[in-house]
Amino acid sequence: MTTEARVTEYLARPKPLLIDGRWVEGRGPAFEVHDPATERAIATVMSADVHDVDLAVAAARNAFAGRAWRRMPPADRAKRLWRFADLIEAHAAELAHLETLNQGMPIGLAHFLAGHGPADAVRYYAGWCTKMEGATAVLSAPDQRAGNPTGPAYHAYTLREPLGVVAAITPWNVPVIMATAKLAPALAMGNCVVLKPAELTPLTALRLGELLLEADFPPGVVNIVPGPGGVTGRHLAAHAGVDKVSFTGSTATGRAITQLATGNLKRVALELGGKSPMLVFADADLERTIPAVAEAIFMNSGQICFAGSRLYVERPIYDAVVAGVSAIARRMRVGPGLDPASELGPLVSARQQAAVLGFISRAQLEGATLVTGGRTVGDRGYFVEPTVFAVPGNDIELMREEIFGPVLGVMPFDTLEEAVALANDTPYGLAAGVFTRDLSTAHAMAAEIRAGSVWINCYAMLDESLPNGGFGQSGWGRESGRVGVEEYTELKSVVAGL
């Protein structure tokens, strides 16, 4: 069976909820999901109401209490995760096709993300199953027992234990990557998960649920509850049976989740919006820099939280960089993601297209000069041209608010101090790029820029071994790396009197 035939067969099947190891009908209203390149409905998905969320959380709590997962030998947990990774890899072409069909990204990008990212991420976290350690301590406290003649008074050590039930709420922009990035570390540490995929793009998450069952995860360890954020997500974030919420999405929604989580003081991890700066110095290698800058903003039609949407260029090369990036934008092939020739796919929805066009319109009213782009493409689908603006200052909306579209604002700078001030003039702090041949400049900028990731002479070089997260309104906590794994554990101190 071809990939397209497998996808067609999958889309024709019912899309229920995964609760306690079984596919069950949701009590909420079913909803259609669409292909953003054609605007046509491609599947109908059942949604979870508050009762379904209660059932999913109860299933996860029972699975956690039953010890079948958290007390499973770590090597055996790792084997289940490896089996899951192998299944993801075996079905990578199908997942990529679904990702493009539902989200719109070019199929080449989808193959890169679905073919490498999810399986590799799951294997990375599977390795942590057997490597989480505690530590021993020598206490300075005096022995409280009279007459203890020899030896230490106490044996003290720490343990890393799973948190319990994790609610994972994922965004619509790179669905399969986001789902595995939250599932894998939580599961590796012995937690149980309730996953709520974005209402716009739930298809790959539900397909992952089928693969999890095939990998023989115990019932209740992973539950998947699609549905609207205002109902399903809200109830999950507030639920007293949830021990942690891990959310990736907008800063506004992150604030709401923080408030909802206060009832039982559950942990909250937030990877939120960004307005990431890219700084290009006069000595940069422009043959490498200009394509990197263009990819940083136009990849996935700019629908990436760390998109490099603010470009600051040292004045002597400002015109050359603007011309180079604009030339790339004009050459880019905009079209349906399933067309292998397309370099820029549609935005995810009519609402997102309208929001991006609103930013473009208001930027011109605030005095920004449109260098290229700024229009829709075709009469079907949610396409917007790759767009470049020369901006008059750092205080206009285009340079301050996250657009989540293929829109770049550019302005010059004259000194290193000015570059730092411009880069840090934002409430966000997710990522930044620095392009220069001067090592002193590169590392000075890396030290001064307030962002969770700083890339030098490259951009968006993400790896599971590196912590990922932001400063300021870009979020709380870190994902990936050892610190990301540890955030799915509780640290316990144990002291035994000898």
C-alpha positions in Angstrom: 0.0 0.0 0.0 1.4 3.4 -0.9 1.8 6.2 1.6 -1.1 8.1 0.1 -3.3 5.1 0.3 -2.4 4.5 4.0 -3.2 8.2 4.7 -6.5 8.0 2.9 -7.4 4.8 4.8 -6.5 6.5 8.1 -8.5 9.6 7.4 -11.6 7.5 6.6 -11.5 5.8 10.0 -13.3 7.3 13.1 -11.1 9.6 15.2 -12.1 8.9 18.8 -10.4 9.6 22.1 -7.7 7.4 23.6 -8.6 6.7 27.3 -7.3 3.9 29.5 -5.9 1.9 26.5 -9.1 2.0 24.5 -10.5 4.2 21.7 -13.8 5.7 23.0 -16.3 8.2 21.7 -16.0 11.7 23.0 -19.0 13.4 24.5 -18.1 16.8 23.1 -19.2 17.9 19.6 -17.2 16.4 16.8 -15.2 18.9 14.7 -13.8 18.9 11.2 -10.1 19.4 10.5 -9.0 21.0 7.2 -6.3 21.1 4.6 -5.1 24.7 4.7 -3.9 24.5 1.1 -7.3 23.7 -0.3 -9.6 24.7 2.6 -11.4 21.4 2.3 -12.4 19.2 5.3 -10.2 16.1 5.4 -11.4 14.4 8.6 -13.8 14.5 11.5 -12.5 14.2 15.0 -14.4 13.5 18.2 -13.8 16.0 21.1 -13.5 15.5 24.8 -15.9 17.3 27.2 -15.1 17.8 30.9 -16.4 14.3 31.7 -14.0 12.8 29.2 -11.1 14.8 30.7 -12.1 13.4 34.1 -12.0 9.9 32.8 -8.6 10.4 31.1 -7.1 11.9 34.3 -8.6 9.1 36.4 -7.1 6.5 34.0 -3.7 8.2 34.2 -3.9 8.4 38.0 -4.9 4.7 38.3 -2.1 3.7 35.9 0.4 5.7 38.0 -0.9 4.3 41.3 -0.8 0.8 39.9 3.0 0.9 39.4 2.9 -1.0 36.1 4.8 1.9 34.5 6.5 3.9 37.3 7.9 0.8 39.0 8.7 -1.0 35.7 12.5 -1.6 35.6 14.0 1.4 33.8 15.6 -0.8 31.2 12.2 -2.2 30.3 10.7 1.3 30.1 13.5 2.1 27.7 12.6 -0.9 25.6 9.0 0.2 25.2 10.1 3.7 24.2 12.6 2.2 21.7 9.8 0.1 20.2 7.7 3.3 20.0 10.5 5.1 18.2 11.0 2.2 15.7 7.3 2.4 14.9 7.5 6.1 14.4 10.4 5.6 12.0 8.6 2.8 10.1 5.6 5.1 9.6 7.6 8.3 9.1 6.4 8.9 5.5 2.8 8.5 6.5 3.2 10.9 9.5 4.9 13.4 7.2 2.1 13.2 4.7 -0.5 13.7 7.4 1.5 16.6 8.9 1.6 18.4 5.5 -2.1 17.7 4.8 -3.3 18.9 8.2 -0.8 21.7 9.0 0.3 22.8 5.5 4.1 22.7 5.8 6.1 21.7 2.7 6.5 18.0 2.3 10.3 18.2 2.3 10.2 19.9 5.7 7.6 17.4 7.0 9.8 14.5 5.9 12.8 16.0 7.7 10.8 16.7 10.9 8.7 13.5 11.0 11.4 11.3 9.6 14.1 12.3 12.0 12.9 14.4 14.9 10.3 12.3 16.7 12.0 8.9 16.5 15.4 10.4 17.5 13.8 12.4 20.4 12.1 9.3 21.8 15.4 7.3 21.6 17.3 10.1 23.3 14.9 10.1 26.2 14.8 6.3 26.3 18.5 6.5 27.2 17.6 8.6 30.3 15.5 5.8 31.8 18.6 4.1 33.1 20.6 7.2 33.9 18.6 9.2 36.4 20.6 9.2 39.7 20.4 10.5 43.2 23.3 11.6 45.4 24.7 10.9 48.8 25.5 13.6 51.3 27.6 13.9 54.5 25.6 15.8 57.1 27.1 18.4 59.4 24.4 17.8 62.0 25.6 16.4 65.3 24.6 12.9 66.4 21.5 13.3 68.5 22.0 9.9 70.3 24.2 10.1 73.4 27.3 8.0 73.5 27.5 7.0 69.8 31.2 5.9 69.8 32.1 5.5 66.1 31.0 6.1 62.5 28.7 8.6 60.9 25.5 9.4 62.7 23.4 9.4 59.5 23.1 8.0 56.0 21.6 10.7 53.7 20.8 10.5 50.1 18.4 11.9 47.4 16.0 10.2 45.0 14.5 11.3 41.7 10.9 10.1 41.5 8.2 10.7 38.8 5.8 13.5 39.4 2.6 11.6 38.6 0.1 12.7 36.0 1.3 15.2 33.3 -1.0 17.2 31.2 0.7 17.9 27.8 -1.0 20.6 25.8 0.6 21.1 22.3 0.4 23.7 19.6 -0.7 23.5 16.0 2.5 24.5 14.2 4.7 21.4 14.4 2.3 18.8 15.9 4.2 15.6 15.7 7.4 17.1 17.0 5.6 18.8 19.9 3.7 15.7 20.9 6.8 13.4 21.1 8.9 16.2 22.8 6.4 16.2 25.7 5.5 12.5 25.8 9.0 11.0 25.7 10.7 12.7 28.7 7.6 12.4 30.9 7.2 8.7 30.1 10.9 8.0 30.5 10.8 9.2 34.1 7.8 7.0 34.8 5.0 9.6 34.6 1.6 9.0 33.0 0.3 11.5 30.5 -2.9 13.1 29.2 -2.1 14.7 25.9 -4.4 17.4 24.4 -3.3 18.2 20.8 -4.3 21.5 19.1 -7.8 21.5 17.7 -6.5 22.6 14.3 -3.9 19.8 13.9 -4.8 16.7 15.9 -4.2 14.0 13.3 -0.6 13.0 13.8 -1.1 13.0 17.6 -4.0 10.5 17.2 -1.9 8.4 14.9 0.9 8.4 17.5 -1.7 7.0 19.9 -2.2 4.0 17.6 1.5 3.4 17.6 1.7 3.7 21.4 -0.9 0.9 21.7 1.0 -1.1 19.1 4.2 -0.6 21.2 2.3 -2.2 24.2 2.3 0.6 26.7 0.1 -0.3 29.7 -3.5 1.1 29.7 -3.8 4.6 31.0 -0.1 5.5 30.7 -0.9 7.7 27.7 -4.4 9.2 27.1 -5.2 11.5 24.2 -8.1 14.0 24.4 -8.6 16.3 21.4 -11.0 19.2 21.9 -11.3 23.0 22.1 -8.9 24.8 24.3 -11.6 26.7 26.1 -13.2 23.4 27.3 -10.8 20.5 27.1 -7.6 22.4 27.7 -9.1 24.6 30.4 -10.5 21.7 32.4 -7.2 19.8 32.0 -5.1 22.7 33.2 -7.3 23.3 36.3 -7.8 19.6 37.1 -6.8 18.6 40.7 -5.7 15.2 39.5 -3.0 16.6 37.3 0.5 17.2 38.9 2.1 19.2 36.0 1.0 21.1 32.9 3.5 21.3 30.1 2.2 23.8 27.6 3.6 25.2 24.3 1.7 28.0 22.7 0.9 31.7 22.9 1.9 33.9 25.8 -1.7 34.9 26.4 -2.8 31.3 26.8 0.2 30.6 29.0 -0.9 33.3 31.4 -4.4 31.7 31.5 -3.0 28.3 32.2 -0.9 29.7 35.0 -4.0 31.0 36.7 -5.9 27.8 36.2 -3.1 25.7 37.7 -3.1 27.5 41.1 -5.9 25.4 42.6 -3.7 22.5 43.5 -0.4 24.4 42.9 0.5 22.0 40.1 3.8 22.6 38.3 3.6 24.5 35.1 6.2 24.5 32.3 5.6 27.1 29.6 7.3 27.5 26.2 5.6 30.6 24.8 5.9 33.3 22.3 9.0 34.9 20.8 10.1 37.9 18.9 13.6 36.7 18.2 16.4 39.1 16.9 19.0 38.3 14.4 22.1 40.6 14.4 24.3 40.8 11.3 27.7 42.5 11.6 29.6 44.1 8.8 32.2 41.3 8.8 29.7 38.5 8.4 30.0 35.9 5.6 27.0 37.1 3.6 27.0 34.1 1.3 26.1 32.0 4.3 24.3 34.6 6.4 21.7 35.9 3.9 20.2 32.4 3.2 20.3 31.6 6.9 18.4 34.7 7.8 15.8 34.0 5.1 15.3 30.5 6.3 15.0 31.7 10.0 11.9 33.7 9.2 10.3 31.9 6.2 10.7 28.3 7.4 7.2 26.8 8.0 5.8 30.1 6.8 7.1 31.8 9.9 4.9 29.6 12.1 7.7 28.8 14.5 8.0 30.2 18.0 11.7 31.0 17.6 11.3 32.5 14.1 13.9 35.2 13.5 11.4 38.0 12.9 13.5 41.0 13.8 16.6 41.6 11.7 19.2 44.2 12.7 22.1 44.8 10.2 25.2 46.9 10.7 24.8 50.0 8.5 27.7 49.4 6.0 26.0 46.2 4.7 22.4 47.0 5.4 21.4 47.6 1.8 23.1 44.4 0.6 21.4 42.2 3.3 18.0 43.7 2.7 18.4 43.2 -1.1 19.7 39.6 -0.6 16.9 38.5 1.7 14.2 40.2 -0.4 15.6 38.5 -3.5 15.2 35.1 -1.8 11.7 36.0 -0.7 10.7 36.9 -4.3 12.1 33.6 -5.7 10.4 31.4 -3.2 7.8 29.0 -4.6 4.6 29.5 -2.6 2.1 26.6 -3.0 0.5 23.5 -1.5 2.8 21.6 0.8 2.2 18.3 -1.0 3.7 19.8 -4.2 7.4 18.9 -3.9 8.4 22.2 -5.6 6.7 24.3 -2.9 9.1 26.1 -0.6 6.5 28.0 1.4 3.1 26.5 2.3 -0.1 28.0 3.6 -0.8 29.5 7.0 -2.7 27.1 9.1 -6.2 28.7 9.0 -8.2 31.6 7.7 -8.0 33.2 11.1 -4.2 33.0 11.1 -4.1 34.4 7.5 -6.3 37.3 8.5 -4.1 38.0 11.6 -0.9 38.1 9.5 -2.5 40.4 6.9 -3.6 42.7 9.7 0.0 43.0 10.9 1.1 43.8 7.3 -1.5 46.5 6.9 -0.9 48.2 10.2 2.9 48.2 9.7 2.5 50.3 6.6 0.2 52.7 8.5 3.0 53.0 11.1 5.6 54.0 8.5 7.2 50.7 7.6 8.3 50.4 4.0 7.2 47.3 2.2 10.2 45.9 0.3 8.6 42.8 -1.0 5.6 40.5 -0.5 2.6 41.5 1.6 -0.1 39.9 -0.5 -2.2 36.7 -0.6 -1.5 34.0 -3.2 -4.2 32.4 -5.3 -7.9 32.1 -4.7 -7.9 29.0 -2.5 -5.9 28.2 0.6 -4.4 30.5 3.3 -1.3 31.6 1.5 0.7 34.8 2.2 3.8 35.9 0.3 7.1 36.0 2.1 7.3 39.6 3.2 10.1 42.0 4.1 9.7 45.5 5.7 12.2 48.2 6.3 11.1 49.6 9.6 11.6 53.2 10.9 12.2 52.1 14.5 11.9 49.4 17.2 8.7 50.7 18.7 6.2 49.8 16.0 3.9 46.8 16.4 5.7 44.7 13.7 8.8 44.7 15.8 7.2 44.1 19.2 4.4 41.5 18.7 4.7 37.9 17.6 3.2 37.6 14.1 3.6 33.9 13.5 3.8 34.4 9.8 6.4 35.0 7.0 7.0 38.6 7.8 10.4 40.2 8.6 11.2 43.6 9.9 14.7 45.1 9.2 16.5 48.1 10.5 20.2 49.2 10.7 22.5 49.7 13.7 25.8 51.4 14.1 27.5 50.1 17.3 27.7 46.9 19.3 26.0 48.7 22.2 23.1 49.7 20.0 22.8 46.1 18.7 22.5 44.8 22.2 19.9 47.4 23.2 17.8 46.6 20.1 18.0 42.9 20.6 16.9 43.1 24.3 14.2 45.7 23.7 11.4 43.1 23.9 9.4 41.4 26.6 10.3 38.1 25.0 13.5 36.1 25.2 13.3 32.8 23.4 16.1 32.9 20.9 18.6 35.0 18.9 21.0 34.8 16.1 24.4 36.5 15.7 26.3 36.6 12.4 30.0 37.7 12.5 33.5 36.4 11.9 34.8 38.0 15.0 34.9 35.6 17.9 35.1 38.4 20.5 31.9 40.0 19.1 30.1 36.7 18.8 30.7 35.7 22.4 30.2 39.2 23.8 26.8 39.3 22.1 25.9 35.8 23.4 26.7 36.9 26.9 24.6 40.1 26.6 21.5 39.0 24.8 18.7 37.9 27.1 17.4 34.7 25.3 17.3 31.1 26.1 19.2 30.1 23.0 21.8 32.1 21.0 23.0 30.8 17.7 26.2 32.0 16.2 26.6 31.9 12.4 23.6 29.6 12.2 20.0 29.5 13.3 17.5 27.1 14.8 20.1 24.5 15.5 18.0 22.5 18.0 19.1 19.2 19.6 17.5 17.1 22.4 20.8 17.3 24.3 20.4 21.1 24.7 18.0 22.9 27.1 15.3 24.8 25.2 13.2 27.6 26.7 13.0 31.3 27.1 13.5 34.4 29.3 10.8 36.8 30.2 7.4 36.3 28.6 8.8 33.5 26.5 8.1 31.0 29.3 9.0 29.1 32.4 11.4 26.2 32.7 13.3 24.3 30.1 12.7 21.3 27.9 15.3 19.0 26.4 18.6 17.9 27.9 19.2 16.7 31.4 17.5 19.7 32.9 14.4 19.0 30.8 14.2 15.4 32.0 14.6 16.4 35.6 11.6 18.8 35.3 9.5 15.6 35.1 10.7 14.4 38.5 10.4 15.2 42.2 13.5 15.3 44.2 13.3 13.6 47.6 15.8 13.7 50.5 16.1 10.6 52.7 18.0 10.5 56.0 18.5 7.4 58.1 19.8 7.4 61.6 22.5 4.8 62.1 
